[in-house]
Amino acid sequence: SKQGFSFDESQKDIESIFELKNLQVCGVMGMASFVSEEQQIIEEFKSLKRIHTKLNAKYPFDHFKTISMGMSGDYALAIECGSNMVRIGSLIFGNRY
């Protein structure tokens, strides 16, 4: 029921955020599609890692370090693909009701 946006479609909008003087962007965050194909999930995580690398090269701020991807069901794949922040609330607190 949720969707994001592609980097290519909104690159100008994303990069304009870095020009805001009173905002400190610390990283990128993404979720993989809700699919069972592990290879698709890996490719999506690798894509976000490439986006972070590209933005970091253009905007080399010391605080731009976070690559947040991976949730309770796919955090191990996310870590393998370069995530340094995962969201594993369901593993800690259980499923929502």
Secondary structure, 3 states (H helix, E strand, C coil): CCCCCCHHHHHHHHHHHCCCCCCCCCEEEECCCCCCCHHHHHHHHHHHHHHHHHHHHHCCCCCCCEEEEEECCCHHHHHHCCCCEEECHHHHHCCCC
